[in-house]
Amino acid sequence: METQELDLLKAKLGIMTNVRDAYLTAIISGIKSELTEVQGLTLNENNSYHLMFLVDYAEYRYSNKDNPTMPRHLQWRLHNLLISNGGD
């Protein structure tokens, strides 16, 4: 799934080259680890809602390095994931 995530993230950011692939992949991996190990979520690779949340969250992390406040729409979506998933 990581290739698909990377491709979607690059499209969202308007990046056409592979120069930042390592950095973007590290962001995606870090978010996956945070969601599974810290938040206790089980991510489903076939779930488009999970995929797009990862892409949107990674775009926020990439674009807002100096702003630690998560946008409300991402907070809401994360909250919904936590409630619906329950760490199963």
C-alpha positions in Angstrom: 0.0 0.0 0.0 2.9 2.4 0.6 3.5 2.9 -3.1 -0.1 3.9 -3.6 0.1 6.2 -0.5 3.3 7.8 -1.8 1.8 8.4 -5.3 -1.4 9.9 -3.9 0.6 12.2 -1.5 2.9 13.4 -4.3 -0.2 14.1 -6.5 -1.8 16.1 -3.6 1.4 18.1 -3.1 2.0 18.5 -6.8 5.4 16.8 -6.7 6.4 15.2 -10.0 10.0 14.1 -9.2 11.4 11.4 -6.9 13.7 13.7 -5.1 11.6 13.8 -1.9 10.4 10.2 -2.0 12.6 9.1 1.0 11.3 12.0 3.1 7.7 11.5 2.2 8.0 7.7 2.7 9.4 8.4 6.2 6.5 10.7 7.0 4.0 8.0 5.9 5.8 5.3 7.9 6.0 7.5 11.0 2.2 8.2 10.8 1.5 4.5 10.3 3.6 3.6 13.4 2.0 6.4 15.4 -1.6 5.3 14.5 -0.9 1.6 15.2 1.5 1.6 18.1 0.4 4.8 20.0 -3.3 5.1 19.0 -3.9 1.3 18.8 -5.6 1.4 15.4 -5.6 -1.4 13.0 -5.2 0.0 9.5 -6.9 -1.8 6.6 -5.0 -1.6 3.4 -8.2 -2.1 1.4 -10.1 0.7 3.1 -10.1 3.9 1.1 -11.0 5.9 4.2 -7.9 4.8 5.9 -5.8 5.4 2.8 -7.1 8.9 2.4 -6.7 9.8 6.0 -3.0 8.7 5.9 -2.5 10.8 2.7 -4.2 13.9 4.2 -2.4 13.5 7.5 1.0 13.1 5.7 0.2 16.2 3.6 -0.5 18.2 6.8 2.7 16.9 8.4 4.8 17.8 5.3 3.3 21.2 4.8 3.1 22.3 8.4 6.4 21.3 10.0 6.4 24.3 12.4 2.7 24.1 13.3 2.0 21.5 15.9 -1.8 22.1 16.0 -3.7 19.5 13.9 -6.5 20.9 11.8 -10.0 20.3 13.1 -11.0 18.1 10.1 -8.1 15.8 10.8 -8.8 15.7 14.5 -12.4 14.8 13.7 -11.5 12.0 11.3 -8.9 10.6 13.7 -11.5 10.6 16.4 -14.0 8.8 14.2 -11.3 6.2 13.3 -10.6 5.6 17.0 -14.2 5.2 17.8 -15.0 2.9 14.8 -11.8 0.9 15.0 -11.4 0.6 18.7 -7.9 -0.8 18.3 -9.1 -4.2 17.0 
